[in-house]
Amino acid sequence: MLNNFEVKYLDAATEFIRRIDRKAAKKLLFNISKAQQVTDNTVFKKITGTEIWEFRAIVEGMQYRLFAFWVKEDFVLIICTHGIIKKTHKTPIKEIKKAEQQRRKYLEL
């Protein structure tokens, strides 16, 4: 598992964090900080069959997800693409595809 990584937020990820409830945003940012120090699948988990990961937070029964991928250069960089409030048990495929598209676009630069 990854630890000691840097985090970069794409515009959609930043906007998501600004738009959600303050308590949820604080919890999500706390979980990102936690994932930088310890391996914990409850806060940072790879989506099976993809190169996409998700930061996770549950606040007052609501599930918040911030999609991300990582790039390893001289250091590990996690790129957060966008977020959702998860309303079903399964992560919506269109959201995973959106994150994958952002990953391809980023890696082409």
Helices and strands as residue ranges (DSSP letters): E 6-9, H 11-19, H 22-35, E 44-46, E 53-59, E 62-72, E 76-86, H 93-108
